[in-house]
Amino acid sequence: MFASHLRRIFGRSASSEILKRALPFLRFRNSPIDQIYTKSGRKHGKLFLRRPLLPWIALIGLSAGPAEAQPWLTQHIGQYDEIDWRARVARSLGQSNSGGEEGLIAAEEGAIAAMVALLARVRIDAGTTVASRVEQRPELNALLSTRIRDVASRRRSNRADGGLMVRLELDFLRALSPLVAPPIGGGKPLVPLVCPTCGQRWPEARPFPVGVEQGGAEGPPITGIVLQAGNLRYEPALFPRLVDLEGHEVYGPAFARDDAVHVDGLVAYLSPGDPHLSHRVGANPLVLTPLGVRATCDFVLGDDDVRKMHGSARSLKMLQECRVVVVNGDARAEVSKGDGGGT
């Protein structure tokens, strides 16, 4: 019965993992309020929350579905242009029917125009794409063109009919991030730090000692975060967020460091066997399975996962360094090959 009620909240495609992790928050009790009915109106029981109902109602909008429903992280636009989120590379092609210097200029201009159109499709965050940001700030269009000219790699080739082709390749993260990034830093932990000596709550206004673990920490330090998102439908974005059930930011621009965001990106989108996985999250990453997705690209975490992420100064430092990876599949087998693989 629990599962049937939860599937009415999450949708029929809700995975067993999501339902299993939601059950601890729910219980039945005889009471005249908050009754749950079937579509026919027959009362099957009364469902109560150990916490306020509103956060779970908010989960109605979450996306949870099979892996095959998730968009590819390599997005093909037209016949030649693509955005590869795993490699953080955008590729475009420009062509000219003539050779020589004029043909080369025409092909390169075509490739640049195609790259601008390609980058316009990139999602910045849950509510914004590059295209919508350009509408708000038209001067960004010229800045994008200039940045493409300055940093994109070029490869020229001849066509059989005497025309020319120019292929551009661009690290779109480093190209876009300085232009469209939201404010970075300033986030406050959702879990209070405690003194490593007495176990009392650490004063918010006092910086926590560098290199000192807070009281109560056990086991090796967490070296990164791996989100197993293979059962979820989401769109990759430059600045996604991890949020709790109430929508508070657990990880995102507010908890990152400016230089790490612009160089490494807020998150990386990788496959479980990608060699960059261990480089990004280290030997003892915390492997989490989100409860769902909000607003296309933000991942929702349960309270236990929030406590693990915000429960120590070391884990907060790891977030500042953007050591977070979204994986489309089971990452536990890969991270367990090292010394870690926390849960």
C-alpha positions, 0 to 999 in steps of 0.5 A, a space after each residue: 500500500 505504501 508503494 501505491 501511495 508513493 507512486 501516486 506522488 512520484 508517478 508510475 515510473 518511480 523507481 523502487 530505490 526512490 520508494 524505498 528511501 521515501 518509506 522511512 518518512 511515512 507511517 500510518 496512524 488512526 487520525 481524522 486528518 490527512 486521509 489518503 483516498 483512491 481514485 474511486 474515493 474508497 479510503 484505504 488508510 491514513 498516511 502521515 509524515 514524520 515531517 511536514 507534508 509540504 516537502 513531499 508534495 513538492 516532489 510531485 514535480 520531480 522527474 523519475 524514470 528509466 535510464 532510456 528516457 534520459 537525454 543523451 549527454 552528447 547533444 547532436 544539432 543538425 548533421 555536423 554540430 554537437 555538444 558533448 557534456 562528458 568532454 565539455 566540448 562543443 563542435 561546429 562546422 562551416 563550409 564554403 563553395 569556393 577555395 582561397 582566402 575568401 572561401 576560408 574566411 566564409 567557412 570560418 565565419 559560418 563555423 563561428 555562427 554555428 558555434 554561437 547558435 550551438 552555445 545558445 542551447 546550453 542550459 545555465 541553470 534550472 531557469 536559464 539557457 544561454 539563449 534566454 540570457 542573451 535576450 536579457 543581455 544582448 551584448 553577450 552575443 558579441 562577447 560570445 563571438 569574440 571568445 570563440 574567435 580567441 579560444 576555439 581550435 580550428 581544423 581546415 579541410 578541402 572538399 572534393 568540389 574545391 570548397 573548404 570546410 572549417 571545424 571548430 572545437 571549443 571547451 564551452 565550460 571555460 568559454 561560457 562560465 566567466 560570462 554567465 556564472 551566477 554569484 559564487 560563494 556565500 552559502 551557509 551549511 544546513 548542518 551546524 558544525 560542532 567543536 572538535 574538542 567539546 562537541 558544542 555547536 561552532 559559532 557561525 561567525 568564527 572560521 573553522 580551523 583549517 585541517 581540523 575535523 569536527 567532533 564526531 567524524 568517523 572513518 576516512 575523509 570524503 574526497 568527493 561526491 558521486 551522484 548515481 542518476 541513471 534512473 532519472 530524467 534530467 538536462 545537463 547544465 553548467 550550474 545545477 544544484 543539489 537541494 534538500 526536500 524543502 528546496 534549500 541549496 545543499 550544493 551549487 554556486 553558493 558552496 563552490 569556489 570561484 576558481 574551481 567553478 571556472 576551471 573544472 566546472 561545478 559538476 562533471 557528467 561522466 560514465 561509471 568507467 570514465 578514467 576522469 572519475 577517480 581523478 575528480 572525486 578521489 579515492 573515497 567519494 560519497 556515492 549518493 542516489 538522488 530522490 528525483 530531479 526538480 526543474 530540469 537539472 536540480 537533484 533532490 537529496 534526502 536528509 541523511 545525504 544532506 547531513 553527510 555532505 554538510 556535516 564536516 569542515 572537510 566535506 564542505 571544503 570538498 564542495 568548494 573544490 567542485 569535486 562532484 560528478 553526476 554518473 549515468 549508471 552504478 558507480 559503486 563498482 568503480 569507486 570500490 576499486 580504490 580504497 573508498 566508496 563511501 555511502 
